Amino acid sequence: MNAAPADQIRLLDVQALDVRLQQLAHRRRSLPEHAEIESLTKDLTQLRDLLVAAQTEESDTTREQTKAEQDVDQVRQRAARDQQRLDSGAATSPKDLENLQREIASLAKRQGDLEDIVLEVMERIESVQERVAELTERVGSVEAKIGDATARRDAAVEEIDAEVATVTKEREVIAGVIPADLLKLYEKLREQQGGVGAAKLYQRTCQGCRQELAITDFNEIRAAAPDTVVRCENCRRILVRTSDSGL
């Protein structure tokens, strides 16, 4: 394949821009904010699960308190009715009086036991409410950190994408004047050789594979016409000759 020396040198410009695009893509993928957001999101998921569990416990305990308070109220009303009956003299026989007094005493004990239950439930509610408040605050804190990291990531991505657009446009301009067959070969080799399809020959060394050419291969390149597209015998990349190739 033949191509004007100027077009071959332009390949180095395209190659440099392609390397820059690879670097930008790697930088975009490797932004520290990605890992930060992922870690924070995991923390947030766990905290939200804990918060839902605490809120459920709070709701269940509140219902338990309501039920206990209703039980206390029912016992209190029943005891009040019995006391009113006792005070009114409705129970006249000794047996009825004894039974009524025994029931009032039993209800008083029952009321005391239920009130103890209410106090115990109230203590648990206070504890779980503190837990809910703590988890709510922690969820809010992590959400704020995620928001901050997301804003930093988006700003960095925007900056990178802007540079990608500039480099891509510059590449299009340069690649647009390179002969199609030469550019096609370059693209094929670039795909095969890890992103580098053309390299400069510098003092008998291929800058693509960093291998020094055998003297016979170097002499063949030295004897080749300026428009001959030469290849590295080691890595098969296009070798671009310049003023510092040592020819």
C-alpha positions in Angstrom: 0.0 0.0 0.0 1.2 3.5 -0.8 0.2 6.8 0.7 1.7 10.2 0.8 4.2 10.8 3.7 2.0 13.6 5.0 -1.0 11.3 5.1 1.0 8.7 7.0 2.1 11.4 9.5 -1.6 12.4 9.9 -2.2 8.8 11.1 0.0 9.7 14.2 -2.3 12.6 14.9 -5.4 10.4 14.6 -3.7 7.8 16.8 -2.9 10.4 19.5 -6.5 11.6 19.4 -7.8 8.0 19.6 -5.5 7.4 22.6 -6.9 10.5 24.2 -10.5 9.3 23.6 -9.6 6.0 25.2 -8.2 7.8 28.2 -11.3 10.0 28.5 -13.5 6.9 28.3 -11.4 5.2 31.0 -11.5 8.3 33.2 -15.3 8.5 32.8 -15.8 4.9 33.8 -13.3 5.2 36.7 -14.6 8.4 38.4 -14.3 7.9 42.2 -17.9 9.2 42.5 -19.2 6.0 40.9 -17.8 3.8 43.7 -18.8 6.4 46.3 -22.4 6.5 45.1 -22.6 2.7 44.9 -21.3 2.3 48.4 -23.7 5.0 49.7 -26.6 3.5 47.9 -26.0 0.1 49.6 -25.9 1.9 53.0 -29.1 3.8 52.1 -30.9 0.6 51.2 -29.9 -1.0 54.5 -30.9 2.0 56.5 -34.2 2.3 54.7 -34.9 -1.4 55.5 -34.1 -0.8 59.2 -36.3 2.3 59.2 -39.2 0.5 57.7 -38.8 -2.3 60.4 -38.6 0.4 63.1 -41.7 2.2 61.8 -43.6 -1.1 61.6 -42.6 -1.9 65.2 -43.7 1.6 66.3 -47.1 1.1 64.6 -47.5 -2.3 66.2 -46.5 -1.0 69.6 -48.9 1.9 69.3 -51.7 -0.4 68.6 -50.7 -2.5 71.6 -50.7 0.6 73.8 -54.2 1.5 72.5 -55.5 -2.0 73.2 -53.9 -2.0 76.7 -55.4 1.5 77.5 -58.8 0.3 76.3 -58.5 -2.8 78.6 -57.7 -0.5 81.5 -60.6 1.7 80.7 -63.0 -1.2 80.6 -61.8 -2.5 84.0 -62.0 1.0 85.5 -65.6 1.4 84.2 -66.6 -2.0 85.5 -65.0 -1.3 88.9 -66.8 2.1 89.0 -70.2 0.4 88.4 -69.5 -2.1 91.1 -68.4 0.6 93.5 -71.6 2.6 92.7 -73.7 -0.5 93.3 -71.9 -1.1 96.6 -72.4 2.5 97.7 -76.0 2.6 96.7 -76.9 -0.3 99.0 -78.3 -2.4 96.1 -76.6 -5.5 97.4 -78.3 -6.3 100.6 -77.4 -9.9 101.5 -74.0 -10.6 103.1 -73.1 -13.0 100.3 -73.8 -10.4 97.6 -71.8 -7.8 99.5 -68.9 -10.2 99.9 -69.0 -11.1 96.2 -69.2 -7.5 95.2 -66.3 -6.5 97.5 -64.2 -9.4 96.2 -64.9 -8.4 92.6 -63.9 -4.8 93.3 -60.6 -5.9 94.8 -60.0 -8.3 91.9 -60.7 -5.5 89.4 -58.4 -3.2 91.3 -55.6 -5.7 91.0 -56.4 -6.3 87.3 -56.4 -2.6 86.7 -53.0 -2.2 88.4 -51.6 -5.1 86.3 -53.0 -3.5 83.1 -51.6 -0.1 84.0 -48.2 -1.7 84.5 -48.5 -3.2 81.0 -49.4 0.3 79.6 -46.3 1.8 81.2 -44.1 -1.0 79.8 -45.6 -0.5 76.3 -45.1 3.3 76.6 -41.4 2.8 77.4 -41.0 0.5 74.4 -42.8 3.1 72.2 -40.4 5.8 73.4 -37.4 3.6 72.6 -38.6 2.7 69.2 -39.6 6.3 68.4 -36.0 7.4 69.3 -34.8 4.6 66.9 -37.1 5.9 64.2 -35.9 9.4 64.6 -32.2 8.3 64.6 -32.7 6.2 61.4 -34.7 9.0 59.7 -31.8 11.4 60.4 -29.2 8.9 59.1 -31.3 8.2 56.0 -31.4 11.9 55.3 -27.7 12.3 55.9 -26.9 9.5 53.4 -29.3 10.9 50.9 -27.6 14.2 51.1 -24.2 12.6 50.6 -25.6 10.7 47.5 -26.9 14.0 46.2 -23.5 15.7 46.6 -21.6 12.8 45.1 -24.1 12.7 42.2 -23.7 16.4 41.5 -19.9 16.0 41.5 -20.1 13.0 39.2 -22.4 14.7 36.8 -20.1 17.8 36.7 -17.1 15.6 36.0 -19.0 13.6 33.3 -20.1 16.9 31.7 -16.6 18.1 31.6 -15.3 14.8 30.1 -18.1 14.6 27.5 -17.3 18.2 26.4 -13.7 17.2 25.8 -14.7 14.0 24.1 -16.9 16.1 21.7 -13.9 18.4 21.0 -11.5 15.6 20.4 -13.9 13.6 18.3 -14.5 16.7 16.0 -10.8 17.2 15.7 -10.3 13.5 14.8 -13.1 13.7 12.1 -11.4 16.7 10.5 -8.0 15.0 10.3 -9.3 11.5 9.4 -11.4 13.1 6.7 -8.3 13.9 4.6 -6.6 10.6 5.0 -7.0 8.1 2.1 -9.8 5.6 2.8 -7.7 2.5 2.3 -5.0 3.7 4.7 -7.6 4.7 7.3 -9.3 1.4 7.0 -6.1 -0.5 7.5 -5.3 1.7 10.5 -8.7 1.0 12.1 -8.4 -2.7 11.5 -4.9 -2.8 13.2 -6.1 -0.5 16.0 -8.9 -3.0 16.8 -6.5 -5.9 16.7 -3.6 -4.3 18.6 -5.3 -2.9 21.7 -6.1 0.5 20.4 -2.8 1.3 18.6 -2.8 0.9 14.9 0.0 3.2 13.9 3.2 4.1 15.7 6.2 6.3 15.0 9.6 4.7 14.1 12.1 6.3 16.4 15.8 5.4 16.2 15.1 1.8 14.9 12.5 1.3 17.6 8.8 0.8 17.0 6.9 3.1 19.5 4.0 0.7 19.3 5.6 -2.5 20.7 8.8 -0.8 22.0 10.9 -3.4 20.1 14.0 -2.5 18.3 13.9 -3.6 14.6 16.4 -6.0 13.3 19.1 -4.3 11.2 17.9 -6.1 8.0 14.3 -4.9 8.6 15.5 -1.4 9.3 17.6 -1.4 6.1 14.5 -2.5 4.1 12.5 0.4 5.6 15.4 2.8 4.8 15.4 1.6 1.2 11.6 1.8 0.8 10.1 4.7 -1.1 8.7 7.6 1.0 5.1 6.8 0.0 5.4 3.1 0.9 3.3 2.1 3.9 5.7 0.0 6.0 4.8 -2.3 8.9 6.6 -3.3 12.1 7.8 -6.9 11.7 7.2 -7.5 15.4 3.7 -6.1 16.0 2.6 -5.5 12.4 1.4 -2.0 13.2 1.9 0.7 10.6 5.3 2.3 11.1 5.3 6.0 10.4 8.7 7.5 9.4 9.6 10.9 10.6 12.7 13.1 10.8 13.9 11.4 14.0 13.5 7.9 12.7 17.2 7.6 12.2 17.0 6.7 8.6 
